[in-house]
């Protein structure tokens, strides 16, 4: 198999090199038969404009370019735009984050919203996981870089992804069908038809896609992960009853049933030898380190991640004479579920969700349900002899979230975690010892302990906005825009059910019916070590009862850092704005400068530990005389101020765009997984400064090229902890002076394409080759451990990835046959690195890595009719 992989790589590369030169002899046809220098029309300003005339940084991608580069969903867009980055952790539906210019929200907490908004046909997709479907039957795709909150409804403080699907054709029948097969038994089928219902008045369009692939991660247990098994259908009715009115109604349905997302253990803990002492034949890790990365080998049981969603939307455009009205309304329903052996080892430690190796019979599945409704109304027109192009509008949305988090402890839970607390203050088997102290000398095993936790959140957003272009002359323009946003969220945490005898026994041991004088007399470091390392494991937050009894008949969570139910309200409002000056020196050269203020809503940490006690040691030592301090489950809204200066020009066959930017974020939202809990907090400041260069060349003879380079210094300043809440101070201090997560300083894309005649026979030839480069990047939230030491393997080293495609088209243009490959050099890279749950503390911690797609290759047949 490896030999075949090498042969495929060599064949593609050599074919590309030889055929890029050879067709020139047959390319002496009139220039009119080429694509020509057609302007690329985008709607980044909610008006149809040539991308070269818009005074902001936009990458516009045609569907043909997506096909050439093998871009099938938004997760592969970085092969076209180096400023764009997307990563997933243990669930794609909940753990996907998008970044532009190194800025974005990282984490798998549904309470966090994305800094990069995704809009499909003008409809806001409330979470990145909702927008992960296949890209099929598109009209265009636009990547807007920098704050876009003035024109786009919600959460675009770092940028926006604006996707437009093809409209139904009113005048003629058309259709297409694509079929692909590749390694890992990859199958992808796409198709679509457009049928006129009334000539030039009404038409119907139906498109769909099905994708299936084996997983590229193989576990020592026999399980596989990171496969593909999904389909999507989209239908639309498009009506133009007259020249002034158009109506577009869309409906879509999609389903995902996949095994995702296991992780490779890239670093194993030094505490593994203690497992045998505690009666375990192994530590549950058969594959780890460099060999596991090379072989794409994991250790866990089967991961399951499914999703089902549907939505409807409508768009009404009406030319009223003095103004053009646009209304877009939508409703979306999204449901996901996951069952995971989230300990990432072969031991029976714990399972999240239902139907897993250790799941309690009848336990609720883990997953979420998100229902979103949006309404947007805009009016746009011109005045003063077209010197003013004005736009005003309003936006309203509601979002209802219900998320269930369920967990069951397995038969190996207690012994495995005792190994990590070997020979501490309570002896060689501290988890059993502590439960015996609180249960009349009889140890209590954690096996079978479980909890069903539910989080609910209702959100409402209202905004009014305006965006105006003042054309002082044919060359000089000023753009002024503003939006007032009002946000309100109501959320709660309720525990539906939980049984955990070992946890209650541990709590009893600490209190012994009251305040344990001997425990309180221990040195603070020892006392806190027992609380966090022992009680924290027997009472692992995701499976700890909220009803545990403490002294005086009160709740134990008033004295120990244990889960607490809560209900709270978040409110905020903000004015976002933008100002841009554009100067058109000549029809082919635009200079611009702008300042923008963006905003991303705050919200709630949807985690059982969100409202935990933060001063447990002091409360216990004070025997109830010290007032408890509880964490606030809310986090603040994120704000950004950006200065951007740029130039866009056409110089003969070359189109060149250069943008310089400086983004300053305040109250930057961060999520960190400690190995025991998820912490969500605001960092006082973060910053991204850099430059972007895009070059597009049309060299004639059907040869085109592209080059895109991004330098982004995305980092936390050395004083980023100023004004941070005490509960988050330790984590934030370790961030200061470090890079933002998955923010490489240098990234680049280069490509060359021949798309013209093969020879005089009339057959067409497509040859495309491209290469992506990424500088080294940190793949963890925090590069340093709690001792301030660098975490091994926290950074992904720099790499190149090469893609290629060669195709032949029949003389009538109806059929195309392609051979393609992506990541031809088979670079194995990590998107996210995190602490392996419950597997050692600072200095001994095991690390997991979520792996990006390896080499893929295959064949595709395309048909048009």
Buried (B, 14 or more C-beta within 10 A) or exposed (E): EEEEBEEBBEBBBEBBEEBBEEBBEBBEEEEEEBEEEEEBEBBBBBBEBBBBBBBBBBBBBBBEBBBBBBBBBBBBBBBBBBBBBBBBBBBBBBBBBBBBBBBBBBBBBBBBBBBBBBBBBBBBBBBBBBBBBBBBBBBBBBBBBBBBBBBBBBBBBBBBBBBBBBBBBBEEEBBBBBBBEBBBEBBBBBBBBBBBEEEEBBBBBBBBBBBBBBBBBBBBBEBBBBBBBBBBBBBBBBBBEEEEBBBBBBBBBBBBBBBBBBBBBBBBBEBBEBBEBBEBEEBBBBBBBEEBBEEBBBBBBBBBBBBBBBBBBBBBBBBEEEBBBBBBBBBBBBBBBBBBBBBBBBBBBBBBBBEBBBBBEEBBBBBBBBBBBBBBBBBBBBEEEEEEBBBBBBBBBBBBBBBBBBBBBBBBBBBBBBBBBBEBBBEBBBBBBBBBBBBEEEBBBBBBBBBBBBBBBBBEBBBBBBBBBBBEEEBEBBBBBBBBBBBBBBBBBEBEBBEBBBBBBBBBBBBBEEBBEEBBEBEEEEBBBBBBBBBBBBBBBBBBBBEBBBBEEEBBBBBBBBBBBBEBEBEBEBEBBBBBBBBBEEEEBBBBBBBBBBBBBBBBBBBBBBBBBBBBBBBBBEBBEBEBEBBBBBBBBBBBBBBBBBBBBBEEBBBBBBBBBBBBBBBBBBBBBBBBBBBBBBBBBBBBBBBBBBBBBBEEBBBBBBBBBBBBBBBBBEEBBEEBBEBBEEBBBBBBBBBBBBBBBBBBBBBBBBBBBBEEEEEBBBBBBBBBBBBBBBBBBBBBBBEEEEBEBBBBEBBEBBBBBBBBBEEEEEBBBBBBBBBBEBBBBBBBBBBBBBBBBBEBBBBBBBBBBBBBBBEBBBBBE
